[in-house]
Amino acid sequence: MLLLIVVLFSVFYLFQINRMTYALCMRREIPEERHPKIFRTINVLITILLVSFYVEVLFAV
């Protein structure tokens, strides 16, 4: 049950972060060729954050 909640939260959170990243790229007028690198970097960092959150919650309960 905990895994399902964390996965649903993570999908929603990643979607929101990607929306904000896209808005940042548009506002700062970052060239299109740099977008994939920016999105990849942010998504990897957020995924690491979410996995560490899951591990912390898993061992705290």
N, C-alpha and C positions, 0 to 999 in steps of 0.2 A: 504494500500500500504506500509506504514511504517513497519507494522508487517511482511509482506512478505520479505522485504529487510533485516530486523533484523534476521529473521529465517534463511534465506539463508547464511547470514554472519556468524551466530552462528554455523551452521552445518559445514561450511568450517573451521572456527576457531577451533572448537572442534576436527575435523579430524587432523588438523595440530598439535595441542597440543598433541594429542595421538601419532602421529608419532614421535614427539620429545621426549615424555616420553618413548616410546619403545626404541628409540636410546639411551637414558640415561641409561635405565635398562641394555641394552646390553653392553654398554661401561663400566659401573661401575660393571658389572658382579653380579648384584643383583639376589639372588636366585628366581627361578620360583614361589615358594609358596608365596613370598611377592608381586609379580606383581599385583594381583587383588586389594590388599589394596592400593597400590600406585596409580593405575589407578582410583580407586573409589574416593580417596581423591582429586586428581587433578581435576577430572571431576566435582565433587561437587563444589569445589572452583571456577572453571571456569564458571560453570552454575550460581552460585551466582553473579559473576562478570557480566555476560551477562544480567541477569535479572535486575540488578541494572542499567546497561547501558541503557536498554530499557526503564525503568521507568524514568530515567533522561531525555532521549531524548523525550519521550512521553510528559512530563510536560514542557519541554523547548520550544516545538514547538507551 
